[in-house]
Amino acid sequence: MGKSSNLKEPLRTQFASDNYSGICPEAWAALEKGNKGHSRGYGEDSWTESVSDRIREIFEIDCEVFFVFNGTAANSLALASMCNSYHSILCHEYAHIERDECGAPEFFSHGTKVLLLPGQNGKVNPRAIEEEVLRRSDIHYPKPRAVSITQATEFGTVYTIPELQAVQEMTRKFHLRLHMDGARFANAVACLGVAPKEITWKVGVDILCFGGTKNGLGVGDAVVFFDHELAREFEYRCKQSGQLASKMRFLSAPWLGLLENDVWLRNAQHSNQMASLLEKRLAEIPGVSILFPREANSVFAELSRPVIREMNQRGWIFYSFIGDGGCRFMCSWDTTEDDVNQLADDLQELTALHHKE
Ligand SMILES: *Cc1c(COP(=O)(O)O)cnc(C)c1O
């Protein structure tokens, strides 16, 4: 960014993130359709209205929908609408809102503290919610007000309905709001094969940040309010934070391409399947261990330093930030079986080489 770069693009040999991928053809076509003549600005257009209606149809409830530019804004503004500055938000210690948003949730809520909870496989342990709430209740401590969970999680796992119900039990018991970071919500729905309502408002989710970017859009995530009171004046929050698109139809129209004919679910099914194939291939390689149960579109594996280095030298791009040697391989809507097999072939070859040494 801003610096001269010697990167060769386009990249093909990448499993770094699903946001490296392009816009899927259906979203692209819908964007082009939206580019006809003039429409009202700031979300008063028919495209935005149609997508919002489609989202209400998908969730089978009268929810309120807003579009912002990215997931960080969606999460931060959603959480700010739930909390006052003296409150706290409980989330998993590896949550995106804690680790990857540069303090935006605290910034936009004017100081609401994010408190971290443990939990296996990237999922909040419901008992940890109780412990954290009961730990202190005096006036000197930021009052717990909201729980934030990520579905699918940062570790590629998915909360089941009973697991969500266990979280809901705690939020009910302690009068906490429930926020869901759904940057990969589509992958969770595709994995579980349930109606979207079963893992959102039916289990007490007040606001869902419904990500489209990683599923095949170029830009623009949806904030879905199941609680109408929380949505009051949300448009002012969006405007003040620079998140109200004036030509809103260019955020919303591509969503129509994604949501018509269940393209969003097909894209998610595909990336989940590619991750499943990759998991199968990696599990067969001696010296490679899978770190978390693969449920969505990513596989985490432990590789040795020399193998990581040589994979990078061969041009493979992936994250290796989990502990010492924990690597993340993320599949996208356009990852092919060939991509997966080539990656696995190289890993197999290099691992065997270093195993012998
Ligand atoms: C990608 C992602 C987001 C959104 O990130 P932006 O870069 O702000 O769009 C939010 N939560 C999770 C878990 C993510 O992976």
The ligand as an SDF file (V2000), in Angstrom:
LIG
                    3D

 15 15  0  0  0  0  0  0  0  0999 V2000
  -12.8110  -10.9410    7.2110 C   0  0  0  0  0  0  0  0  0  0  0  0
  -13.4660  -10.9350    8.5300 C   0  0  0  0  0  0  0  0  0  0  0  0
  -14.1910   -9.8110    8.9740 C   0  0  0  0  0  0  0  0  0  0  0  0
  -14.3120   -8.5230    8.1710 C   0  0  0  0  0  0  0  0  0  0  0  0
  -13.1110   -7.9220    7.8890 O   0  0  0  0  0  0  0  0  0  0  0  0
  -12.9870   -6.6100    6.9880 P   0  0  0  0  0  0  0  0  0  0  0  0
  -11.6020   -6.6860    6.4630 O   0  0  0  0  0  0  0  0  0  0  0  0
  -13.1660   -5.4410    7.8910 O   0  0  0  0  0  0  0  0  0  0  0  0
  -14.0340   -6.6590    5.9490 O   0  0  0  0  0  0  0  0  0  0  0  0
  -14.8490   -9.8990   10.1800 C   0  0  0  0  0  0  0  0  0  0  0  0
  -14.7970  -11.0170   10.9270 N   0  0  0  0  0  0  0  0  0  0  0  0
  -14.1120  -12.1070   10.5430 C   0  0  0  0  0  0  0  0  0  0  0  0
  -14.1240  -13.3210   11.4010 C   0  0  0  0  0  0  0  0  0  0  0  0
  -13.4170  -12.1030    9.3410 C   0  0  0  0  0  0  0  0  0  0  0  0
  -12.7250  -13.1760    8.9550 O   0  0  0  0  0  0  0  0  0  0  0  0
  1  2  1  0
  2  3  1  0
  2 14  2  0
  3  4  1  0
  3 10  2  0
  4  5  1  0
  5  6  1  0
  6  7  2  0
  6  8  1  0
  6  9  1  0
 10 11  1  0
 11 12  2  0
 12 13  1  0
 12 14  1  0
 14 15  1  0
M  END
$$$$
